[in-house]
């Protein structure tokens, strides 16, 4: 009983069993890997994503005009590398992760200079 209380107070970290070795393999294959943490009460849910391809961005933008959630599903499903599967299954966890995943689109900043 005491262990259960301690686990509830500290919460769980759910990362789908992803190891540093796996993360390094993803980095070698995809170059850029991001980690999204979603806190739910005392639990921490972790998922890993690669950058979207141009095809994925095109598909997500096309659908976003009529259904933003469906657009988030496309982006999530095509960029997900591993981590806690519960994020994809739970609507609130999914929306929190998708919000952060959308921030990936503005991670790069371009500039224009007249010469």
C-alpha positions as CSV (number, residue, x, y, z in Angstrom):
1,X,0.0,0.0,0.0
2,X,2.8,2.4,0.8
3,X,4.5,1.7,-2.5
4,X,1.3,2.5,-4.4
5,X,1.0,5.8,-2.6
6,X,4.6,6.6,-3.4
7,X,4.1,5.7,-7.1
8,X,1.0,7.9,-7.2
9,X,2.9,10.9,-5.7
10,X,5.9,10.5,-7.9
11,X,4.0,9.4,-10.9
12,X,5.1,7.2,-13.8
13,X,7.4,8.0,-16.7
14,X,6.0,6.3,-19.8
15,X,8.5,6.3,-22.7
16,X,7.6,3.1,-24.4
17,X,11.0,1.6,-23.4
18,X,13.0,3.8,-25.8
19,X,16.7,3.6,-25.0
20,X,19.6,6.1,-25.7
21,X,20.9,3.6,-28.2
22,X,17.6,3.8,-30.1
23,X,17.6,7.6,-30.0
24,X,21.1,7.6,-31.4
25,X,20.0,5.3,-34.3
26,X,17.1,7.6,-35.1
27,X,19.4,10.6,-35.1
28,X,21.8,8.9,-37.5
29,X,18.9,8.0,-39.8
30,X,16.8,11.1,-39.6
31,X,19.3,13.8,-38.4
32,X,16.8,15.7,-36.3
33,X,14.8,14.0,-33.5
34,X,12.6,15.8,-31.1
35,X,11.2,14.6,-27.8
36,X,7.8,15.8,-26.6
37,X,6.9,15.4,-22.9
38,X,3.2,15.5,-21.9
39,X,2.5,15.7,-18.2
40,X,-0.8,14.3,-17.0
41,X,-1.3,14.8,-13.3
42,X,1.8,13.1,-11.8
43,X,2.6,11.0,-14.9
44,X,5.0,12.0,-17.7
45,X,4.4,10.6,-21.2
46,X,7.2,10.8,-23.7
47,X,7.2,10.5,-27.5
48,X,9.9,11.0,-30.1
49,X,9.4,12.4,-33.6
50,X,11.3,13.1,-36.8
51,X,10.9,16.2,-39.0
52,X,8.1,15.9,-41.5
53,X,8.7,15.3,-45.1
54,X,7.4,17.8,-47.7
55,X,4.8,15.2,-48.6
56,X,3.6,15.0,-45.0
57,X,3.5,18.8,-44.7
58,X,1.5,19.1,-47.9
59,X,-1.0,16.4,-46.8
60,X,-1.4,18.0,-43.4
61,X,-1.9,21.5,-44.7
62,X,-4.4,20.4,-47.3
63,X,-6.5,18.7,-44.7
64,X,-6.1,21.5,-42.1
65,X,-8.4,23.8,-44.0
66,X,-11.4,21.5,-43.2
67,X,-10.3,19.5,-40.2
68,X,-7.4,20.6,-37.9
69,X,-7.5,17.5,-35.8
70,X,-7.2,15.3,-38.8
71,X,-4.3,17.4,-39.9
72,X,-2.7,16.8,-36.5
73,X,-3.2,13.0,-36.9
74,X,-1.5,13.1,-40.3
75,X,1.5,15.0,-38.8
76,X,1.7,12.8,-35.7
77,X,1.4,9.5,-37.5
78,X,3.9,10.3,-40.2
79,X,6.5,11.8,-37.8
80,X,6.2,9.4,-34.8
81,X,9.3,7.3,-34.1
82,X,8.5,5.8,-30.8
83,X,7.6,6.3,-27.2
84,X,4.5,6.0,-25.2
85,X,1.6,4.7,-27.3
86,X,-0.9,6.0,-24.8
87,X,-0.3,9.5,-26.1
88,X,-1.8,8.6,-29.5
89,X,-4.7,6.6,-27.8
90,X,-5.8,9.3,-25.3
91,X,-7.5,12.3,-26.8
92,X,-6.2,14.8,-24.3
93,X,-2.6,13.5,-24.3
94,X,-2.8,13.5,-28.1
95,X,-3.9,17.1,-28.4
96,X,-1.2,18.3,-26.0
97,X,1.5,16.5,-28.0
98,X,0.0,17.7,-31.3
99,X,0.2,21.3,-30.1
100,X,3.9,20.9,-29.4
101,X,4.4,19.0,-32.7
102,X,2.9,22.0,-34.5
103,X,5.6,24.2,-33.0
104,X,8.2,22.2,-34.9
105,X,7.0,23.9,-38.1
106,X,8.3,27.3,-36.8
107,X,11.6,25.9,-35.4
108,X,13.6,27.0,-38.4
109,X,13.8,30.7,-39.2
110,X,14.7,32.0,-42.7
111,X,15.9,35.4,-43.6
112,X,16.0,37.5,-46.8
113,X,18.7,40.0,-47.7
114,X,18.8,42.4,-50.6
115,X,22.2,42.3,-52.3
